[in-house]
């Protein structure tokens, strides 16, 4: 683009919008106005440490909103990087970012609000893989992304602190959207939340949380994890977390330690978790000491139960998963070719449904190798069946749901990763060379097939945000039609029928504290 063309397109032109806390200045970029790093809550440090989010302090004058806010303290991610390479430092973690075609209050465009994943222990809205410009531009709508507390700050069950502080941050961000998005050209009555992995688990929780009621009209949950902790399990894990730092799991003890110094405690415990299967059960092999807690207050009951009882019947839902979810974790652990029958049997016994999950899986998949059984049962337990059951619970509660499965294989690693976990991220955002996209696409240019599927993702997601119809029939328990996303997308009966039957009637309950074993 020449300088003349840039001026004509409005590149670099600044727009000022007034929020409830003060005025912010954004910049015109590629046909959109982008605002970054707007506080939606006070920094959760000092007296606000481990507390529910508090409204941001007002400011005078115009605040430049050019840079993403700093990420919350968090674990290391892929390849030893945090969720936000080269991110700014500071404690103003709770910020939002807005991409809008025009910050005109009369525009009243649909709004999509992204909630990132990261096992509830890492993630940052400023990560390059979450660049929302293509979604906003292709859909002609407003996109919001935001940070929320993860790890010890957001999800550890600490005495004297509310449970699920990361979820409470999400509610505060959605309240900011409700109160401010009209000034950016959005319609607060047409808000769609969308998220992947822990972000999808967060959305499942929000659907069940009284404090989130009425804050969004539609929801898209990509690869919903079924891991929710009972209060007893969460408290026991928190005791172990604090002990790694030589502390007790209390606000008084933990507040005396800088947030970034608590991160290693979570990393140290995660490495030890597989030893505690007798005590922490299915939670132990996940090496993730954080999850939403069914505490009876912030999150009263499991999302599946809440939806079946009609808690979110007025919210339209898209939910789905990837065919080979667990293969990413198998590959990252270096076990692609090394799963023997003993390890497969242990996984089948621990994760399979019913009193004899191993026998049921072996009978249902008689030709599967140990590695295939190992991956299949963990894909089903962790993502596929929680996602499908969320749709079925929503139907039971008189809600409407559309279901999808991504079956297109990632081109990286010679296609050996299949349709693995997180593949939907670079496809949805079109960020093929950023974050997990760099791994799944192995630095290659996306093929025409990949680009077409990417465009299909955005078209379906934004159509749903606009109209409630993603372009395929609503799910029902008679025909079970779903959108199969592949090189040639088709609508077909749910492809994982064998797994569906194995899990029919299973109830996803909070993961319990078993009480056995030593810490």
C-alpha positions as CSV (number, residue, x, y, z in Angstrom):
1,X,0.0,0.0,0.0
2,X,1.4,3.4,-0.9
3,X,1.3,6.3,1.6
4,X,-1.5,7.9,-0.4
5,X,-3.5,4.7,-0.4
6,X,-2.9,4.4,3.4
7,X,-4.2,7.9,4.0
8,X,-7.2,7.2,1.8
9,X,-7.9,4.0,3.7
10,X,-7.6,5.8,7.0
11,X,-4.5,3.8,8.2
12,X,-3.1,5.2,11.4
13,X,-6.0,7.6,11.9
14,X,-6.9,7.8,15.6
15,X,-10.3,7.4,17.1
16,X,-11.3,8.4,20.6
17,X,-14.1,6.6,22.5
18,X,-15.4,7.4,26.0
19,X,-15.8,4.5,28.4
20,X,-17.4,4.5,31.8
21,X,-13.9,4.9,33.4
22,X,-12.5,7.4,30.9
23,X,-11.7,8.2,27.3
24,X,-9.4,5.9,25.2
25,X,-7.7,6.4,21.9
26,X,-7.3,3.7,19.3
27,X,-5.8,3.5,15.8
28,X,-7.2,2.6,12.4
29,X,-5.5,-0.7,11.1
30,X,-6.4,-2.6,7.9
31,X,-9.9,-1.1,7.8
32,X,-10.7,-1.5,11.5
33,X,-10.2,0.6,14.5
34,X,-8.3,-1.3,17.2
35,X,-8.2,-0.5,20.9
36,X,-5.8,-2.5,23.1
37,X,-5.1,-2.7,26.8
38,X,-8.2,-1.0,28.2
39,X,-8.7,-1.7,31.9
40,X,-11.9,-3.5,32.8
41,X,-10.9,-4.0,36.4
42,X,-8.4,-2.7,39.0
43,X,-5.1,-4.5,39.0
44,X,-5.6,-7.5,41.4
45,X,-2.5,-6.8,43.5
46,X,-2.0,-5.4,47.0
47,X,-5.2,-5.3,48.9
48,X,-7.0,-6.6,45.8
49,X,-4.9,-9.7,45.6
50,X,-6.9,-12.9,45.4
51,X,-10.1,-10.8,45.6
52,X,-13.0,-10.7,43.2
53,X,-12.4,-8.1,40.5
54,X,-13.0,-4.5,41.3
55,X,-14.1,-1.8,38.9
56,X,-11.2,0.1,37.2
57,X,-10.2,3.5,38.7
58,X,-11.4,6.3,36.5
59,X,-8.7,8.4,34.7
60,X,-8.6,11.9,33.4
61,X,-7.8,12.9,29.9
62,X,-7.4,10.4,27.0
63,X,-5.7,7.1,27.6
64,X,-3.7,5.7,24.6
65,X,-5.0,2.2,23.8
66,X,-2.3,1.1,21.4
67,X,-0.6,-1.8,23.3
68,X,-1.9,-5.0,24.8
69,X,-1.9,-5.1,28.6
70,X,0.6,-7.4,30.4
71,X,-0.3,-11.1,30.7
72,X,-1.3,-12.5,34.1
73,X,1.5,-14.5,35.8
74,X,1.5,-17.9,34.2
75,X,3.3,-21.2,33.4
76,X,5.5,-21.6,30.4
77,X,3.8,-22.8,27.3
78,X,5.0,-24.5,24.1
79,X,8.7,-24.5,23.4
80,X,9.4,-22.8,26.7
81,X,7.5,-19.6,25.9
82,X,4.7,-18.0,27.9
83,X,1.4,-17.4,26.3
84,X,2.6,-13.9,25.3
85,X,6.1,-13.6,23.9
86,X,7.5,-10.2,24.2
87,X,4.5,-9.0,26.2
88,X,4.7,-5.9,28.3
89,X,5.4,-6.1,32.0
90,X,3.3,-4.8,34.9
91,X,0.4,-5.8,37.1
92,X,-2.5,-4.2,35.0
93,X,-3.4,-7.7,33.9
94,X,-7.2,-7.2,33.5
95,X,-7.6,-5.4,30.2
96,X,-9.8,-5.7,27.1
97,X,-9.0,-5.2,23.4
98,X,-11.5,-4.2,20.8
99,X,-11.6,-4.6,17.0
100,X,-14.4,-2.6,15.4
101,X,-15.3,-1.7,11.8
102,X,-16.4,1.8,13.1
103,X,-16.7,3.1,16.7
104,X,-20.1,4.6,16.0
105,X,-22.8,4.1,18.6
106,X,-25.4,4.0,15.9
107,X,-23.8,1.0,14.2
108,X,-25.1,-1.6,16.7
109,X,-23.1,-4.5,15.2
110,X,-23.1,-8.0,16.7
111,X,-20.3,-8.5,19.3
112,X,-18.1,-11.6,19.7
113,X,-16.1,-12.0,22.9
114,X,-13.1,-14.4,22.9
115,X,-12.1,-16.4,26.0
116,X,-8.6,-18.0,25.6
117,X,-7.7,-21.5,26.7
118,X,-4.5,-22.8,28.3
119,X,-5.3,-25.4,30.9
120,X,-6.4,-22.6,33.3
121,X,-2.7,-21.9,33.9
122,X,-1.5,-19.9,30.9
123,X,-2.9,-17.7,28.2
124,X,-3.0,-14.0,27.1
125,X,-5.3,-12.1,24.8
126,X,-2.3,-10.4,23.2
127,X,-0.9,-13.6,21.9
128,X,-0.3,-13.3,18.1
129,X,-2.5,-16.4,17.5
130,X,-5.5,-14.5,18.8
131,X,-5.2,-11.6,16.4
132,X,-9.0,-11.0,15.8
133,X,-8.8,-8.7,12.8
134,X,-9.9,-11.4,10.2
135,X,-12.9,-12.3,12.3
136,X,-14.0,-8.7,12.7
137,X,-13.4,-7.8,9.1
138,X,-14.9,-11.0,7.5
139,X,-17.9,-10.9,9.8
140,X,-18.4,-7.1,9.8
141,X,-18.8,-7.2,13.6
142,X,-17.1,-6.1,16.8
143,X,-14.6,-8.5,18.5
144,X,-13.5,-8.2,22.1
145,X,-10.6,-10.2,23.7
146,X,-9.5,-9.9,27.3
147,X,-7.2,-11.2,30.0
148,X,-8.3,-13.2,33.0
149,X,-6.3,-14.5,36.0
150,X,-4.9,-18.0,35.5
151,X,-3.0,-20.4,37.7
152,X,-2.6,-19.7,41.4
153,X,-4.0,-16.2,41.0
154,X,-7.1,-17.2,39.2
155,X,-8.0,-20.8,40.2
156,X,-6.3,-22.1,43.3
157,X,-8.8,-22.7,46.1
158,X,-7.4,-20.3,48.8
159,X,-8.8,-19.8,52.3
160,X,-10.2,-16.3,52.6
161,X,-10.6,-15.8,48.9
162,X,-13.6,-16.4,46.5
163,X,-13.3,-19.5,44.4
164,X,-13.0,-19.3,40.6
165,X,-11.5,-15.8,40.5
166,X,-10.6,-16.3,36.9
167,X,-14.3,-16.9,36.1
168,X,-15.2,-13.8,38.1
169,X,-12.8,-11.9,35.9
170,X,-14.6,-13.1,32.9
171,X,-17.9,-12.0,34.3
172,X,-16.4,-8.5,35.0
173,X,-15.1,-8.4,31.4
174,X,-18.6,-9.2,30.1
175,X,-20.1,-6.6,32.3
176,X,-17.6,-4.1,30.8
177,X,-18.9,-5.2,27.3
178,X,-22.5,-4.7,28.4
179,X,-21.8,-1.2,29.8
180,X,-19.3,0.1,27.1
181,X,-19.5,-1.7,23.8
182,X,-22.2,0.4,22.3
183,X,-19.7,3.3,22.2
184,X,-17.4,1.1,20.0
185,X,-20.2,0.3,17.5
186,X,-21.4,-2.9,19.2
187,X,-24.8,-4.1,20.3
188,X,-24.8,-5.2,24.0
189,X,-28.0,-7.2,23.3
190,X,-26.2,-9.4,20.7
191,X,-23.1,-10.7,22.4
192,X,-21.7,-14.1,21.6
193,X,-18.9,-15.6,23.8
194,X,-16.6,-18.0,22.1
195,X,-13.6,-19.9,23.4
196,X,-11.5,-23.1,23.1
197,X,-10.3,-25.7,25.6
198,X,-10.1,-24.0,29.0
199,X,-11.9,-21.1,27.3
200,X,-14.7,-23.5,26.3
201,X,-14.7,-24.9,29.8
202,X,-15.1,-21.4,31.1
203,X,-18.0,-20.8,28.8
204,X,-19.6,-24.0,30.1
205,X,-19.2,-22.6,33.6
206,X,-20.5,-19.2,32.6
207,X,-23.7,-20.9,31.3
208,X,-24.2,-22.3,34.8
209,X,-23.2,-19.2,36.8
210,X,-26.0,-16.9,38.2
211,X,-23.6,-13.9,38.0
212,X,-23.2,-14.4,34.2
213,X,-26.9,-14.6,33.4
214,X,-28.0,-12.2,30.8
215,X,-24.5,-11.1,29.8
216,X,-24.5,-13.0,26.4
217,X,-27.1,-14.2,24.0
218,X,-25.1,-16.9,22.2
219,X,-22.1,-19.2,23.0
220,X,-19.5,-21.2,20.9
221,X,-17.6,-23.8,22.9
222,X,-14.7,-25.4,21.1
223,X,-13.4,-28.6,22.8
224,X,-15.0,-28.4,26.2
225,X,-12.9,-30.1,28.9
226,X,-14.9,-32.2,31.4
227,X,-12.5,-31.5,34.2
228,X,-14.2,-29.6,37.0
229,X,-13.0,-30.0,40.6
230,X,-15.0,-30.7,43.7
231,X,-14.4,-28.3,46.5
232,X,-12.7,-31.0,48.5
233,X,-10.3,-31.9,45.7
234,X,-9.6,-28.2,44.9
235,X,-8.7,-27.5,48.6
236,X,-6.4,-30.6,48.8
237,X,-4.6,-29.6,45.6
238,X,-4.3,-26.0,46.9
239,X,-2.7,-27.3,50.1
240,X,-0.1,-29.1,48.0
241,X,0.4,-26.1,45.8
242,X,1.1,-23.8,48.7
243,X,3.4,-26.4,50.3
244,X,5.6,-26.2,47.2
245,X,6.3,-22.6,48.3
246,X,6.6,-23.5,52.0
247,X,3.2,-21.8,52.7
248,X,-0.4,-22.5,53.7
249,X,-3.2,-22.0,51.2
250,X,-4.4,-18.8,52.8
251,X,-4.7,-15.2,51.5
252,X,-2.4,-14.1,54.4
253,X,0.4,-16.5,53.4
254,X,0.2,-16.3,49.7
255,X,-0.3,-12.5,49.5
256,X,3.2,-12.1,51.1
257,X,4.8,-13.6,48.0
258,X,5.0,-11.8,44.6
259,X,2.7,-13.3,42.0
260,X,5.5,-14.4,39.6
261,X,7.2,-16.3,42.5
262,X,4.1,-18.5,43.0
263,X,4.2,-19.7,39.3
264,X,7.1,-22.2,40.0
265,X,5.0,-23.9,42.7
266,X,2.4,-24.8,40.2
267,X,5.0,-26.1,37.8
268,X,6.7,-28.2,40.4
269,X,3.4,-29.7,41.6
270,X,2.3,-30.4,38.0
271,X,5.4,-32.6,37.5
272,X,4.6,-34.6,40.5
273,X,0.8,-35.0,40.0
274,X,0.9,-38.4,38.2
275,X,2.2,-39.9,41.5
276,X,-1.1,-39.0,43.2
277,X,-3.6,-41.1,41.2
278,X,-4.7,-42.8,44.4
279,X,-5.6,-39.5,46.0
280,X,-6.6,-37.2,43.1
281,X,-7.9,-39.8,40.6
282,X,-8.5,-38.7,37.0
283,X,-7.1,-35.2,37.8
284,X,-3.6,-36.5,38.5
285,X,-2.5,-37.5,35.0
286,X,-3.7,-34.2,33.5
287,X,-0.7,-32.5,35.2
288,X,-3.0,-29.4,35.6
289,X,-3.5,-28.4,39.2
290,X,-6.2,-25.8,38.3
291,X,-9.8,-26.1,37.1
292,X,-13.1,-24.5,37.8
293,X,-14.3,-25.5,41.2
294,X,-17.9,-26.5,41.9
295,X,-17.9,-24.5,45.1
296,X,-21.7,-24.2,45.5
297,X,-21.6,-20.4,45.3
298,X,-19.7,-18.9,42.3
299,X,-20.3,-22.1,40.4
300,X,-23.3,-23.8,42.1
301,X,-23.4,-27.1,40.1
302,X,-21.8,-28.8,37.2
303,X,-22.6,-27.1,33.8
304,X,-24.1,-30.3,32.4
305,X,-26.6,-30.5,35.3
306,X,-27.3,-26.8,35.1
307,X,-28.1,-26.9,31.4
308,X,-30.3,-30.0,31.7
309,X,-32.3,-28.1,34.3
310,X,-32.8,-25.1,31.9
311,X,-30.3,-22.7,33.4
312,X,-29.3,-21.3,29.9
313,X,-32.3,-22.3,27.8
314,X,-32.4,-18.7,26.3
315,X,-28.7,-19.0,25.1
316,X,-28.1,-20.4,21.6
317,X,-25.1,-22.8,21.6
318,X,-22.6,-24.1,19.1
319,X,-20.4,-26.8,20.6
320,X,-18.0,-29.3,19.1
321,X,-14.5,-30.9,19.2
322,X,-11.7,-32.2,17.1
323,X,-11.5,-35.9,16.1
324,X,-8.0,-36.6,17.4
325,X,-7.9,-34.2,20.4
326,X,-5.4,-36.1,22.6
327,X,-2.8,-36.7,19.9
328,X,-1.3,-33.3,20.5
329,X,-0.5,-34.2,24.1
330,X,0.8,-37.6,23.1
331,X,3.2,-35.9,20.6
332,X,4.3,-33.3,23.0
333,X,5.1,-36.0,25.6
334,X,7.2,-37.8,22.9
335,X,5.0,-40.9,23.0
336,X,3.8,-41.1,19.5
337,X,5.3,-44.5,18.9
338,X,5.7,-45.7,22.4
339,X,2.3,-46.6,23.9
340,X,2.4,-50.2,25.0
341,X,-0.5,-52.3,26.1
342,X,0.2,-51.8,29.8
343,X,0.0,-48.0,29.5
344,X,-3.1,-48.3,27.3
345,X,-4.8,-50.6,29.9
346,X,-4.1,-48.2,32.7
347,X,-5.7,-45.3,30.7
348,X,-8.7,-47.4,29.8
349,X,-9.2,-48.4,33.4
350,X,-8.8,-44.8,34.7
351,X,-10.8,-42.9,32.1
352,X,-13.2,-45.4,30.5
353,X,-16.9,-45.0,31.6
354,X,-18.7,-47.4,33.9
355,X,-17.3,-50.2,36.2
356,X,-15.3,-51.9,33.3
357,X,-14.3,-49.2,30.9
358,X,-11.3,-51.2,29.7
359,X,-13.4,-54.2,28.6
360,X,-16.0,-51.9,27.0
361,X,-13.5,-50.0,24.9
362,X,-11.6,-53.2,23.8
363,X,-14.9,-54.7,22.7
364,X,-16.1,-51.6,20.9
365,X,-12.7,-51.1,19.1
366,X,-11.5,-54.6,18.6
367,X,-8.9,-53.7,15.9
368,X,-7.4,-50.7,17.7
369,X,-3.8,-50.7,18.7
370,X,-2.7,-49.9,22.2
371,X,-1.8,-46.4,21.1
372,X,-5.1,-45.8,19.4
373,X,-7.0,-47.0,22.5
374,X,-4.9,-44.8,24.7
375,X,-5.7,-41.7,22.6
376,X,-9.3,-42.6,21.9
377,X,-10.3,-43.0,25.6
378,X,-8.6,-39.8,26.6
379,X,-9.9,-37.8,23.7
380,X,-13.4,-39.0,24.6
381,X,-13.1,-38.5,28.4
382,X,-11.4,-35.1,28.2
383,X,-13.0,-33.3,25.3
384,X,-15.3,-35.2,22.9
385,X,-17.9,-36.6,25.2
386,X,-18.0,-33.5,27.5
387,X,-18.7,-31.4,24.4
388,X,-21.4,-33.7,23.0
389,X,-23.0,-34.1,26.4
390,X,-23.1,-30.4,26.8
391,X,-25.2,-30.1,23.7
392,X,-27.5,-33.0,24.8
393,X,-27.9,-31.4,28.3
394,X,-28.8,-28.1,26.6
395,X,-31.5,-29.9,24.6
396,X,-32.8,-31.6,27.7
397,X,-33.2,-28.1,29.3
398,X,-35.2,-26.8,26.3
399,X,-32.2,-25.1,24.7
400,X,-31.0,-25.1,21.1
401,X,-27.6,-26.4,20.1
402,X,-25.6,-27.0,16.9
403,X,-22.7,-29.6,17.0
404,X,-19.6,-29.9,14.9
405,X,-16.5,-32.1,14.6
406,X,-13.3,-31.1,13.0
407,X,-11.8,-34.0,11.1
408,X,-9.3,-32.2,8.7
409,X,-5.7,-33.2,9.7
410,X,-3.1,-30.7,10.5
411,X,-0.4,-30.7,7.8
412,X,2.5,-30.5,10.3
413,X,4.5,-33.6,11.2
414,X,3.6,-35.2,7.9
415,X,-0.1,-35.1,8.9
416,X,0.6,-37.4,11.8
417,X,-1.0,-35.0,14.3
418,X,-4.4,-35.6,12.7
419,X,-7.3,-33.3,13.7
420,X,-5.6,-32.7,17.1
421,X,-6.4,-30.4,19.9
422,X,-6.0,-26.6,19.2
423,X,-6.1,-27.1,15.4
424,X,-9.3,-25.0,15.3
425,X,-7.4,-22.0,16.6
426,X,-5.2,-21.1,13.5
427,X,-8.1,-22.1,11.3
428,X,-10.5,-19.8,13.0
429,X,-8.2,-16.8,13.4
430,X,-6.2,-17.4,10.2
431,X,-3.0,-17.2,12.2
432,X,-1.2,-20.1,10.7
433,X,2.3,-19.0,11.7
434,X,1.7,-17.9,15.2
435,X,1.6,-19.8,18.5
436,X,0.3,-23.3,18.1
437,X,-0.3,-22.6,14.4
438,X,3.5,-22.6,13.8
439,X,3.6,-26.2,15.2
440,X,0.6,-27.5,13.5
441,X,1.4,-26.0,10.1
442,X,5.2,-26.5,10.5
443,X,6.1,-23.2,9.0
444,X,4.6,-24.0,5.6
445,X,2.3,-21.7,3.7
446,X,-1.4,-22.7,4.2
447,X,-2.8,-24.6,1.2
448,X,-5.9,-23.5,-0.7
449,X,-7.7,-26.2,1.2
450,X,-6.6,-24.8,4.5
451,X,-7.5,-21.3,3.5
452,X,-11.0,-22.4,2.4
453,X,-11.6,-24.3,5.6
454,X,-10.4,-21.3,7.6
455,X,-12.8,-19.0,5.8
456,X,-15.5,-21.6,6.4
457,X,-14.9,-21.4,10.2
458,X,-15.1,-17.6,10.3
459,X,-18.2,-17.6,8.1
460,X,-20.0,-20.1,10.3
461,X,-19.0,-18.5,13.6
462,X,-19.9,-15.0,12.5
463,X,-23.2,-16.0,10.9
464,X,-24.1,-17.7,14.2
465,X,-23.2,-14.5,16.1
466,X,-25.3,-12.5,13.7
467,X,-28.4,-14.7,13.3
468,X,-28.1,-17.8,15.6
469,X,-27.7,-20.0,12.6
470,X,-24.2,-21.3,11.8
471,X,-25.3,-22.9,8.5
472,X,-26.2,-26.4,9.5
473,X,-29.2,-28.0,11.3
474,X,-29.6,-27.9,15.0
475,X,-28.7,-31.1,16.8
476,X,-31.4,-33.5,18.0
477,X,-31.2,-36.9,19.6
478,X,-33.0,-38.6,16.7
479,X,-30.9,-37.8,13.6
480,X,-27.9,-36.5,15.5
481,X,-26.8,-34.3,12.6
482,X,-23.5,-32.4,13.0
483,X,-21.3,-30.3,10.8
484,X,-18.2,-32.3,9.9
485,X,-15.4,-29.8,9.0
486,X,-13.0,-31.3,6.5
487,X,-11.6,-30.5,3.1
488,X,-15.2,-31.0,1.9
489,X,-17.4,-30.0,4.8
490,X,-20.6,-32.1,5.1
491,X,-23.6,-32.5,7.4
492,X,-23.8,-36.0,8.6
493,X,-24.8,-38.1,11.7
494,X,-22.3,-37.7,14.5
495,X,-19.2,-39.6,13.3
496,X,-18.1,-40.9,16.8
497,X,-21.2,-43.1,17.3
498,X,-19.2,-45.9,18.9
499,X,-17.8,-43.6,21.5
500,X,-21.2,-42.0,22.0
501,X,-22.8,-45.3,22.8
502,X,-20.1,-46.2,25.3
503,X,-20.7,-42.9,27.2
504,X,-24.5,-42.9,26.9
505,X,-26.0,-42.2,30.3
506,X,-22.6,-41.1,31.8
507,X,-22.9,-38.1,34.1
508,X,-20.0,-35.7,34.2
509,X,-19.5,-35.0,37.9
510,X,-17.0,-32.9,39.8
511,X,-13.7,-34.8,40.1
512,X,-13.5,-36.1,43.7
513,X,-10.9,-36.3,46.4
514,X,-10.3,-40.0,46.8
515,X,-8.4,-39.7,50.0
516,X,-5.9,-42.5,49.3
517,X,-2.2,-42.1,49.0
518,X,0.4,-39.7,50.4
519,X,1.3,-36.3,49.2
